[in-house]
Amino acid sequence: MGLGRTLSVALTGVEGHVVLAEAQGSSGLPAFTLSGLPDTACAQAPDRVRAASASAGLALPQQRWTVNLSPASLPKAGSGFDLAIAVAMLVAEGHVPPEVVRSVVHLGELGLDGSVRGVPGVLPMVMAAAAAGVTRAVVPCANAREAALVSGVDVLPVARLTDVVEAHRAAAAGVSVPQPALPPPTCAGTDDPPDLADVVGQEEARHALEIAAAGRHHMLLVGPPGAGKTMLAERLPGLLPRLAEDEALEVTSVHSVLGALPDSAGLVDRAPFVAPHHNASLAAVIGGGSGRVRPGAVSRAHHGVLFLDETPEFRRDVLDGLRQPLEAGRVVIARADRHVSLPARFQLVAAANPCPCGRAFGKGVDCRCSPRAVRAYFGKLSGPLLDRIDVRVGVLPVTRTALAGSRGESTETVAVRVAAARTRQRHRLRGTPWRVNAEVPGRYLREELRPARKVTRPLDSAMDAGLLTLRGYDRCLRVAWTLADLAGRPAPDVSHTAQALTLRTSAGAAA
């Protein structure tokens, strides 16, 4: 009778939890019991482990095996526990020294031929191991690049189960075994973004896009088809600064869990751009799913841009589901046995036509939509959702004069001003948990920064007239600070608050 132990990691959303894999062999009828709330893929590990061990020349005896993944109350999902289960069983049989693997994390799926295959989510798993004090991790070669992004952990990439056994035997004997060189950490998504200069005309919308980029404000574009709403939205990520290291790790972790990392598996340091189709389900956009909870589009857009084209065509429950992440920067998926928190600090860009047919702004074209149809079209954009959108712009059709005019500023030129405004925000907000104006709570804006009464007079009048809620008041203040940052001013003046109010209540963009 032997007992083997080693470590692995379970994922809950994108958060990792170190798991102790225990294996014990005892006399009795041949059986294999796996406990610890495994899902279907994890529960099939015994068959893969037996076949892989036999192929590696390390056949396990036909006896009663009991494997526990502790804590047993934590659900275990996926095939990434195969390698840890196999190593624990090999320790129990004396094939691997127990003292070597007790504090080593093993991640990977086993093939029937003894190969170690890649699994999604290795980056957040290794990050969780490092946070728990683990200094060694054995991962598949396919996941070596992303695992190497975590500092403080010695990563051993392996291709076969025999490689794992040989490496641990050599470590126990004090023999240095040459390890495959890990590729240096790289950055994914280095392609040049689309150029803002390609957008013809639309000076007002371009300026609003710059404001949204500088303060990370949510934005609504209303205009007829072909006016350039999609082009503007696609160029927003190019205006945003590159992600800080901690932000890039968060974004890359989400992509890792979804198995969406590029072939280079480098650090995603550019703001992602996610544009789900309007028939996407609630689980696809917000996150969820039966059994294992998976991040949705709002999490894939974390620290980036979520673009909803034809926003009124989305389901009402999907749009209302955006309200929590827009306010809190996270999504909490509730299940009967657990709550899963997913990161979702994205920048929303919503686009809509002025009416169901889209011809309301067209010249010489009749719009035959009834007032009732128009109300029903925009009725999906609820008041609480619109109240969370800071910048609303009407995008008019492009004229022949604009087409014959000179090209607008390039993405590179505008990005310089956006970066300068972001630098001013970071300097002003140093010592606080916030980095951009859109994150600053209203109370801090009203009490700590204390704008003068004459500066807030346009907002006070609009609030007295019922045109602004308190949330809208605070969001106008945020936009006013962004306008001041773009202008290089130490604080907003009355012109900035008036412009912020116009951007929020513009009749051309009112839904």
PyMOL commands that set and color helices and strands:
alter all, ss='L'
color gray80, all
select helices_A, chain A and resi 40-43+45-55+82-92+98-101+122-131+141-147+161-173+196-198+203-215+229-234+236-239+245-257+282-285+297-300+311-313+316-320+323-328+371-378+383-386+400-404+411-428+437-439+442-448+457-464+470-487+494-505+507-509
alter helices_A, ss='H'
color red, helices_A
select strands_A, chain A and resi 2-12+15-26+31-35+64-70+104-106+109-110+116-117+136-140+154-158+187-188+219-222+267-268+273-274+287-288+294-295+305-308+330-334+339-343+347-352+391-394
alter strands_A, ss='S'
color yellow, strands_A
deselect
rebuild
show_as cartoon
